Amino acid sequence: MLSNSNFGSVPSTSSQRMAQARKLIAERAPDLEIDGEMHGDAALSEAVRKAAFPGTTLSGEANLLTMPNVEAANITYNLLKMVSGEGVTVGPLLLGAAKPVQSLRRLRRCGGLL
């Protein structure tokens, strides 16, 4: 659960919403290993995360990053596409869902949204 806050360090509306989302997920699926709200470096580095929050329940690095809003997700997606994929993307891929899932993506044609 990514945020501008590390485990309550910045009590903004966005960070509180991410903390509440983590709480709801933990209540509904207690077997999932989930933690946050946290910075991106804390999500990807167990050492950074433990330094910020020694009581973290997440082990290793996160394998799913949940963004606080679509703008943050789109920025991250495009940055990662360029630094790690030479501008090429594959997916989205979703495996193991117990129920049907729909992934909505923006389509572009001639610079405008379809």
Sequence and secondary structure as in RCSB ss.txt:
>XXXX:A:sequence
MLSNSNFGSVPSTSSQRMAQARKLIAERAPDLEIDGEMHGDAALSEAVRKAAFPGTTLSGEANLLTMPNVEAANI
TYNLLKMVSGEGVTVGPLLLGAAKPVQSLRRLRRCGGLL
>XXXX:A:secstr
 B SSSTTSS  HHHHHHHHHHHHHHHH TTS    SB HHHHH HHHHHHH TT    SS S    SSHHHHHH
HHHHHHHHHSTT          SS        EETTEE 
